[in-house]
Amino acid sequence: MYTPPRQRMRIVPPRPMTVGIDDENGLPLGYGVIPNVSEDGACVWTDSHLAPGGRLVLRISFAHPAEVHEVAARVVWTGEGADSSGAPMRRYGLMWHDFSSACVLRLRHLALEAFGERRTGSHSAVTPSPGLDVL
């Protein structure tokens, strides 16, 4: 599957973000971890199989304050990788379906905070990149 060049900056959360993954009908498909996000989408690592082009509902958990948000997304690319122990893991690029959802707004807020930290010299949680990587 073709991966278009990035157009948005990637945000690497300071703590792992866990996500429950359901199909568009609300049937559970599994759980995963989000290693990075952008305003346009996210990368999700999971051992679940997600079909390219498939529509999903993600339940994203934020730590502080503790909140769970649901957001619709579509699978735009797939890849293989390994977790920190070397075990094989699937990687998926997701594009947000509803850019106005509370979850996406929260992610945008995180992006602004992280960008401000990077500009002031604090630890960087942002990796600038020149493209629409729906990560």
Secondary structure, 3 states (H helix, E strand, C coil): CCCCCCCEEEECCCCCEEEEEEECCCCEEEEEEEEEECCCEEEEEECCCCCCCCEEEEEEEECCCCEEEEEEEEEEEEEEEECCCCCEEEEEEEEECCCCCHHHHHHHHHHHHHHHHHHCCCCCCEEEEEECCCC
